[in-house]
Amino acid sequence: MPEPRQPLLGVHRGWFALALVVVLLDQWSKALVLEHLDYAQPVVLLPVLNLTLQYNEGAAFSFLSDAGGWQRWFFSAVALVASLVIAVWLTRLRPADRLLAASLSLILGGALGNLWDRLQFGHVVDFISVHYQDWYFPTFNVADSAVTVGAVLMILDAILQPRAENPPSE
């Protein structure tokens, strides 16, 4: 017998709180970076890790970053719709769907963190730069990290908790 859904202010409150923590941590880290770093001037933390203030007007890996400005509103709309879908999805989960709920919460927090940047600045603030010698991975931020970890957890949930699309009939 399936578990009954809990009201939004019940079991789901914690998952929305996790998304909020991601947004707050993301925005706090970006505020520190904007206050203390000069644009494109790396601060070496480790031989493979720098803090480097960058602006991304596109999507992942700077996709469409030079598209002329319309992409700001396009990616904002996509993030808003995705966030609404994820929020509704979260409210429909069973209490036992913890791994999926954690993944959705991280993705939601990351999407909202970057949406905030797009609406406030017209671009996303990135600052974590991982590299090896002359090879550099695209610069990213806390929100991007949350989305990535959330996506990995979602894949893990799909592997560990396969859901029957068509339950067997009697």
Secondary structure, DSSP 4 states (H G I P E B T S, - for coil): -PPPPPPTTTTTHHHHHHHHHHHHHHHHHHHHHHHH--BT--EEEETTEEEEEEEESSSGGGTTTTS-SHHHHHHHHHHHHHHHHHHHHHHTS-TT-HHHHHHHHHHHHHHHHHHHHHHHHSSEEEEEEEEETTEEPPPB-HHHHHHHHHHHHHHHHHHHS---SSPPP-
